[in-house]
Amino acid sequence: MASAGIARANDAVEILLARAEPPQGVVFEIVEADESALEELLPRVRDAIEKVRARFPATEFAVVSHGREEFALQSQYQAEHAEIHQLAQSLVADDVPVHVCETHAGWYGVTAEDFPDYVNVAPTGPGQVSLYQELGYELIIIQ
Protein backbone atom coordinates (compact mmCIF):
# COMPACT_ATOMS: atom_id res chain seq x y z
CA MET A 1 0.00 0.00 0.00
CA ALA A 2 1.76 3.06 -1.27
CA SER A 3 2.03 6.34 0.58
CA ALA A 4 0.82 8.01 -2.62
CA GLY A 5 -2.49 6.24 -2.03
CA ILE A 6 -2.67 7.72 1.45
CA ALA A 7 -2.00 11.19 0.06
CA ARG A 8 -4.70 10.83 -2.60
CA ALA A 9 -7.29 9.71 -0.05
CA ASN A 10 -6.26 12.47 2.36
CA ASP A 11 -6.38 15.02 -0.46
CA ALA A 12 -9.89 13.87 -1.40
CA VAL A 13 -11.04 14.25 2.21
CA GLU A 14 -9.44 17.70 2.48
CA ILE A 15 -11.15 18.79 -0.75
CA LEU A 16 -14.51 17.67 0.67
CA LEU A 17 -13.85 19.51 3.93
CA ALA A 18 -13.00 22.73 2.08
CA ARG A 19 -16.34 22.82 0.31
CA ALA A 20 -19.13 25.07 1.51
CA GLU A 21 -21.83 22.47 0.86
CA PRO A 22 -21.81 19.00 2.41
CA PRO A 23 -21.53 15.95 0.20
CA GLN A 24 -24.68 13.87 -0.18
CA GLY A 25 -22.59 10.93 0.92
CA VAL A 26 -19.17 9.35 0.60
CA VAL A 27 -18.39 5.85 -0.64
CA PHE A 28 -14.95 4.47 0.15
CA GLU A 29 -13.68 1.97 -2.41
CA ILE A 30 -10.99 -0.56 -1.47
CA VAL A 31 -9.33 -2.92 -3.96
CA GLU A 32 -6.12 -4.54 -2.72
CA ALA A 33 -4.16 -7.74 -3.38
CA ASP A 34 -3.27 -8.22 0.31
CA GLU A 35 -5.85 -10.18 2.31
CA SER A 36 -4.86 -8.39 5.53
CA ALA A 37 -5.01 -4.88 3.98
CA LEU A 38 -8.23 -3.96 5.81
CA GLU A 39 -6.30 -3.98 9.09
CA GLU A 40 -4.53 -0.84 7.87
CA LEU A 41 -7.21 0.59 5.58
CA LEU A 42 -10.35 0.44 7.74
CA PRO A 43 -8.77 2.73 10.38
CA ARG A 44 -8.06 5.21 7.56
CA VAL A 45 -11.70 4.99 6.55
CA ARG A 46 -12.75 5.56 10.17
CA ASP A 47 -10.46 8.62 10.43
CA ALA A 48 -11.84 10.07 7.19
CA ILE A 49 -15.42 9.53 8.38
CA GLU A 50 -14.69 11.28 11.68
CA LYS A 51 -13.18 14.28 9.88
CA VAL A 52 -16.08 14.61 7.44
CA ARG A 53 -18.71 14.07 10.16
CA ALA A 54 -17.13 16.78 12.31
CA ARG A 55 -17.68 19.29 9.50
CA PHE A 56 -20.79 17.81 7.87
CA PRO A 57 -22.63 15.70 10.49
CA ALA A 58 -25.49 14.60 8.22
CA THR A 59 -23.22 12.98 5.62
CA GLU A 60 -23.84 9.30 4.92
CA PHE A 61 -21.04 6.83 4.25
CA ALA A 62 -20.46 3.36 2.81
CA VAL A 63 -17.48 1.07 2.26
CA VAL A 64 -17.09 -1.22 -0.76
CA SER A 65 -14.29 -3.79 -0.68
CA HIS A 66 -13.78 -5.82 -3.83
CA GLY A 67 -10.21 -7.08 -3.94
CA ARG A 68 -8.49 -9.95 -2.13
CA GLU A 69 -8.80 -7.99 1.13
CA GLU A 70 -12.52 -8.85 1.21
CA PHE A 71 -11.68 -12.47 2.04
CA ALA A 72 -10.53 -11.50 5.56
CA LEU A 73 -14.18 -10.61 6.25
CA GLN A 74 -15.34 -14.22 5.86
CA SER A 75 -16.93 -15.74 8.96
CA GLN A 76 -14.23 -18.42 9.14
CA TYR A 77 -11.59 -15.72 9.71
CA GLN A 78 -13.33 -13.90 12.58
CA ALA A 79 -10.68 -15.13 15.04
CA GLU A 80 -7.67 -14.87 12.71
CA HIS A 81 -8.63 -11.35 11.58
CA ALA A 82 -10.43 -10.27 14.75
CA GLU A 83 -9.30 -6.65 14.46
CA ILE A 84 -10.64 -6.38 10.91
CA HIS A 85 -13.99 -7.85 11.97
CA GLN A 86 -14.20 -5.51 14.97
CA LEU A 87 -13.48 -2.53 12.73
CA ALA A 88 -16.14 -3.63 10.24
CA GLN A 89 -18.69 -4.18 13.01
CA SER A 90 -17.86 -0.76 14.46
CA LEU A 91 -18.51 0.90 11.10
CA VAL A 92 -21.80 -0.95 10.66
CA ALA A 93 -22.84 0.03 14.20
CA ASP A 94 -22.25 3.65 13.14
CA ASP A 95 -24.60 3.22 10.14
CA VAL A 96 -21.77 2.74 7.64
CA PRO A 97 -22.57 -0.34 5.56
CA VAL A 98 -19.61 -2.52 4.60
CA HIS A 99 -20.01 -4.26 1.23
CA VAL A 100 -17.99 -7.01 -0.43
CA CYS A 101 -18.20 -8.26 -4.01
CA GLU A 102 -20.03 -11.54 -4.59
CA THR A 103 -18.64 -11.87 -8.12
CA HIS A 104 -15.01 -11.60 -6.99
CA ALA A 105 -15.65 -13.94 -4.07
CA GLY A 106 -17.27 -16.45 -6.42
CA TRP A 107 -14.14 -16.61 -8.56
CA TYR A 108 -12.47 -18.20 -5.52
CA GLY A 109 -15.35 -20.46 -4.50
CA VAL A 110 -16.55 -18.15 -1.73
CA THR A 111 -20.32 -17.59 -1.43
CA ALA A 112 -22.45 -14.90 0.20
CA GLU A 113 -23.16 -17.33 3.05
CA ASP A 114 -19.43 -17.37 3.88
CA PHE A 115 -19.64 -13.80 5.20
CA PRO A 116 -21.18 -12.75 8.55
CA ASP A 117 -24.51 -10.93 8.68
CA TYR A 118 -22.87 -7.54 9.30
CA VAL A 119 -21.15 -7.69 5.89
CA ASN A 120 -23.38 -6.80 2.95
CA VAL A 121 -22.60 -9.00 -0.06
CA ALA A 122 -23.23 -6.97 -3.21
CA PRO A 123 -23.61 -8.67 -6.60
CA THR A 124 -20.59 -6.68 -7.84
CA GLY A 125 -18.28 -4.23 -6.09
CA PRO A 126 -18.03 -1.80 -9.02
CA GLY A 127 -21.80 -1.94 -9.44
CA GLN A 128 -22.30 -1.12 -5.76
CA VAL A 129 -19.94 1.85 -6.04
CA SER A 130 -21.88 3.04 -9.10
CA LEU A 131 -25.18 2.77 -7.22
CA TYR A 132 -23.83 5.02 -4.49
CA GLN A 133 -22.51 7.48 -7.04
CA GLU A 134 -25.94 7.57 -8.70
CA LEU A 135 -27.31 8.57 -5.27
CA GLY A 136 -24.89 11.51 -5.24
CA TYR A 137 -22.14 9.97 -3.10
CA GLU A 138 -18.57 11.15 -3.64
CA LEU A 139 -16.03 8.40 -4.35
CA ILE A 140 -12.84 8.16 -2.31
CA ILE A 141 -10.43 5.37 -3.20
CA ILE A 142 -8.56 4.05 -0.16
CA GLN A 143 -5.16 2.42 -0.81
N, C-alpha and C positions, 0 to 999 in steps of 0.2 A: 504494500500500500504506500504509494508515493506521497511525499510531502506536498507535491504540486496538487494532488487531489484534495488535501486538507485546505490548501490555500483557496482553491476554486470553491469549495463548499463554504468556507468562511466568507469569501468575497460575496457569494450569492446571498448569504444571511445578512451581511452588512448592507448590501444593496436594498434588500427588503426593509431593513430597519431604517434606512435613510428616506424611505418614501413617506409621503404625507398620508396616503390612504393605506389601510390595512389590506393584506392579501385576502382573497376569499378563503384560501387554504393553501397548505404546503404539502406536497408529496415528496418524500425522500426515497430515491431509487438507489438500491445497492445491487451491484453485480460484481462478484469477486470469485477468484479461483480457489481461495483458501477457505476451507470449511470452518475454521475458527475465527474468521474475519469479523464476525458480529461482536465478538468480545471487545474489540477495539472500536468498531463502527457504531454500535448502538449507543455507547456513551456520548459520541459526537452528535448523534441524532438528538439525544436527550438534552445536551447543552444548547443545541440550535433551537429546539422547541422552547426551552426556558427563556432564551434571549428574545425570541419573537413574541412569546406570550407576555413578557414583561412590557413590551411596547404596544402590542396589539392583542389584548386578552381574549377576544372572541374568535381568533383564528383557529381553524380546524386543521388537523394534521393526519397523515397516514404514512406508513412505511411499506415499500414493496421490495422484497428481496427475491431475486431470480437468477442467482448464480450458484456456485457450489456451496456458498456460505449458508444457503437455506437448509441444507441437510442437517446442520447442527440443531435445528429446531424440531427435528423428529422426536416423538415421544420416547423412543428407545435411548436417546442421548440426554434425557433430562438430568441424569446424575453426572455424566461425563462433561456436559456443557451446562452445568447448573447456573453459572453466572449469566450466560446468554439467555437461558430460559427465564431467569429472574428479571433480567432487563426487559425482555419481551412482555412478560406479565405486567411489569410496572407501567410500560407504555400503554398496554391495553386497559389497565385500571384507570389511566388518565385519559381515556377516550381517544386513544391513538391506535387505530387498527393496524395490525401487523399482517401483511399478506406474503404468501410464497406462491411460486409458479407451479401449477399442477403439470403443465406440459414438460417443463424442465425436469421435474421430479420423476415423471413417467419414463423419461429416457433412461433412467437408472433403476427402474423397477420399484420406485417409491410411489405410494398412492396417497390420496387425501386422508385416508384413515390412519396413516402413519404419523400424522401431526396431531398435537394436542388441540383441544377445543379452542384455546385462546389464540391459535394461529388460523387466520383465514386463508384457505386454499383457493386462489383465483385460477380460472381456467388458463390464463397466460399472464405473466408478469408485465410484459409490454402493453398488453390490452388493459390491464388494471391501471397502469400509469396513465394511459390515454383517457380512460374513463374519468379519472380525477382531473386531468387537464381540461376535459370537456365541461367539468363542473366549475372551472375557473381556478383550480389549484395551480400554484407555481411549482415547477419541478426543480428540486435540488438533488444533484447526484453526489452521493457520499462515497468516497474512495479512501 
